[in-house]
Amino acid sequence: MKDESLVKVKICGLTSTKEASLLYKSGADYTGLVLFYEKSRRNNTVANAWQILRYVPREIQRVAVTVSPTLEQLKLIEQMDFHILQVHGELREEVAKAAGLPIWRAYNISGGEIPAPGAYDEKITGYVLDGAVPGAGRSFDWSALADFDRRGKKLILAGGLKADNVCQAIEALHPDVVDVSSGVETDGGKDAAKIKEFVRKVKQYG
Ligand SMILES: O=C(O)c1ccccc1N[C@@H]1O[C@H](COP(=O)(O)O)[C@@H](O)[C@H]1O
């Protein structure tokens, strides 16, 4: 039976079918694959992404993680088995207008500035609040974002989360989803024991 606990978990940054297999019975609710961002060590080619998605358990929602995607990239993503488009950087007008997938708009927080969303409201179903550099395993000052207006959308909290700090993060910002990549890795690869412990802490919280 699907766990109906309050806070959901996204395990982000899969790079292999082996990592996808770790999600079986893990309790994760979402997973993410980085695409079209060669600066990231977690970047996937389209061919690799197709393979990985075949191994993601059906009950887990799949998020295409992008930075300033183009219309051509959106079209490729929409041919694959993704449920959500996560956009860091720029959300181009043509991409927002053409997107058939719901969008999670990601903000990389540096300093204490509070993002002021507003554009393409009808396509956006969630806001991702992340550390300054995507996927770097660094958090931001959660208290500075206490007044962030989620406008009735999901709040996805990312950036430097791990089993040791995720409950404090939930306490601070009351997110709908906690999103982790670096914090469940060992030597740059996903670690089954760390995933298990992270999910346990979140689900125990409630
Ligand atoms: O992981 C990456 O390299 C990445 C690249 C481009 C956009 C987003 C990326 N990762 C996002 O970072 C957070 C969590 O990262 P961490 O736990 O701090 O390592 C998550 O939203 C990922 O989607």
The ligand as an ORCA input file, in Angstrom:
! r2SCAN-3c Opt
* xyz 0 1
  O      22.284     17.650     -9.488
  C      22.671     18.439    -10.346
  O      23.823     18.424    -10.777
  C      21.720     19.459    -10.910
  C      22.014     20.036    -12.118
  C      21.161     20.963    -12.668
  C      20.005     21.327    -12.017
  C      19.684     20.756    -10.803
  C      20.534     19.826    -10.232
  N      20.262     19.258     -9.019
  C      19.235     19.696     -8.130
  O      19.789     20.012     -6.874
  C      18.855     19.749     -5.843
  C      19.425     18.915     -4.736
  O      20.777     18.868     -4.724
  P      21.675     18.528     -3.437
  O      20.906     17.582     -2.568
  O      21.986     19.810     -2.751
  O      22.874     17.885     -4.035
  C      17.709     19.048     -6.517
  O      16.670     19.952     -6.762
  C      18.269     18.611     -7.826
  O      17.247     18.571     -8.770
*
